[in-house]
């Protein structure tokens, strides 16, 4: 071990700690005297468990402003994305096989579309502007008579950029095209009113909003033509769309996290905005720094910046004890420059030097002071180390 | 299973690279290849390397390897530079095999420096 100070966790976009109230709610359901039974069972214990599932659906539905019946429990946003995209594409393939998405989506979306391409679907990949936003005119131009599904994320997981889901959804509705939204980075963090937004399918996960890992949700709008086919078979649970014994404790944890989010959303946003502004004010004058995204149109919990002439892996190590993400995609095993930042027009070097700071409820102003100091000193150290070579 | 991508030695060399920087009136070599930029400086007196410094742009293993090289060869004979091989650094730090190309860039820079100092770049038999 080193003598470095305690870690400063600034990677809330990757995952969040579980709220102690959520832990307590889940723990009660795991023990013999708790409601651990299979909620599909007809006996009393099963019926008691099913109450927790129903309560959680109401809690999550209240956060999203939808009816609880419109929610499907999954293992997380990756499964929700797979179920929504493949399920909708298959359900509507008799009408057409054209799909639309962006190359800046999460891998849990882009890889699904690539799999569908291999199965014969035709996918249009719309390029973003330099901040990552979708050009609505480009979307309008991409629609075809056989277009069936558009999938656009709400908040970009690397840059925090917010897409205009309302306008995108309106365009889709005018053409009777389904809109799927990967809302993994927005549900529980931003107001997401699926009762008002023209969204047909929305993916979400608990562990990005202080709930447990291993549980996610899929919203399916109650609207003609909005159907999906299941990807798994083996039981009648959840209207056969996602069979399998329900994980009552995880579902209850998700519900509890949703209820907490509903009450703390405004306070959380104010807190994150203050900290994000403090962070950017502290580093924005570092020579060669470049913001990735659009600070005026972003979820304030994410700040992503590239820095000229700095090697990303060395920067990450020099930043310790800060726990931040690099521009080497979301897969830290990969040293490949982030495909999201490359799609925004950043060079390999710019993408590779990018650092994503993501903040959360437990982030304190003192943490940001350390982060600013550490970032500035790391950049300075690595620049001092670098050779000045003739061109 | 180790959760650390860097050994204690790599971390220490990266954290406090005592030989980082330049030297006045020194022989030097520079290489920019494989995403690595390396510059070596050597002051030699009576065939002995009195001072050895480096500047580097690269991953932590590259910086640590450059520091380890300087640490090891400062004070030795300039002719010893031709004995240097990347494999000794790869093993001693250690450096993961997928980064061997980057450490070979350091070997090239050392050979180049040896050539400047002694007029030879070939290893001794």
HADDOCK unambig.tbl for C-alpha pairs under 7 A between the chains (distance, minus, plus):
assign (segid A and resid 311 and name CA) (segid B and resid 57 and name CA) 6.77 0.50 0.50
assign (segid A and resid 311 and name CA) (segid B and resid 58 and name CA) 5.77 0.50 0.50
assign (segid A and resid 311 and name CA) (segid B and resid 59 and name CA) 6.45 0.50 0.50
assign (segid A and resid 313 and name CA) (segid B and resid 59 and name CA) 5.52 0.50 0.50
assign (segid A and resid 313 and name CA) (segid B and resid 60 and name CA) 6.88 0.50 0.50
assign (segid A and resid 314 and name CA) (segid B and resid 59 and name CA) 5.03 0.50 0.50
assign (segid A and resid 314 and name CA) (segid B and resid 60 and name CA) 5.05 0.50 0.50
assign (segid A and resid 385 and name CA) (segid B and resid 20 and name CA) 6.22 0.50 0.50
assign (segid A and resid 385 and name CA) (segid B and resid 21 and name CA) 6.58 0.50 0.50
assign (segid A and resid 385 and name CA) (segid B and resid 55 and name CA) 5.14 0.50 0.50
assign (segid A and resid 385 and name CA) (segid B and resid 56 and name CA) 5.73 0.50 0.50
assign (segid A and resid 385 and name CA) (segid B and resid 57 and name CA) 6.99 0.50 0.50
assign (segid A and resid 386 and name CA) (segid B and resid 55 and name CA) 5.22 0.50 0.50
assign (segid A and resid 386 and name CA) (segid B and resid 56 and name CA) 4.78 0.50 0.50
assign (segid A and resid 386 and name CA) (segid B and resid 57 and name CA) 4.87 0.50 0.50
assign (segid A and resid 387 and name CA) (segid B and resid 37 and name CA) 6.81 0.50 0.50
assign (segid A and resid 387 and name CA) (segid B and resid 38 and name CA) 6.49 0.50 0.50
assign (segid A and resid 387 and name CA) (segid B and resid 39 and name CA) 6.00 0.50 0.50
assign (segid A and resid 387 and name CA) (segid B and resid 55 and name CA) 4.81 0.50 0.50
assign (segid A and resid 387 and name CA) (segid B and resid 56 and name CA) 5.63 0.50 0.50
assign (segid A and resid 387 and name CA) (segid B and resid 57 and name CA) 6.75 0.50 0.50
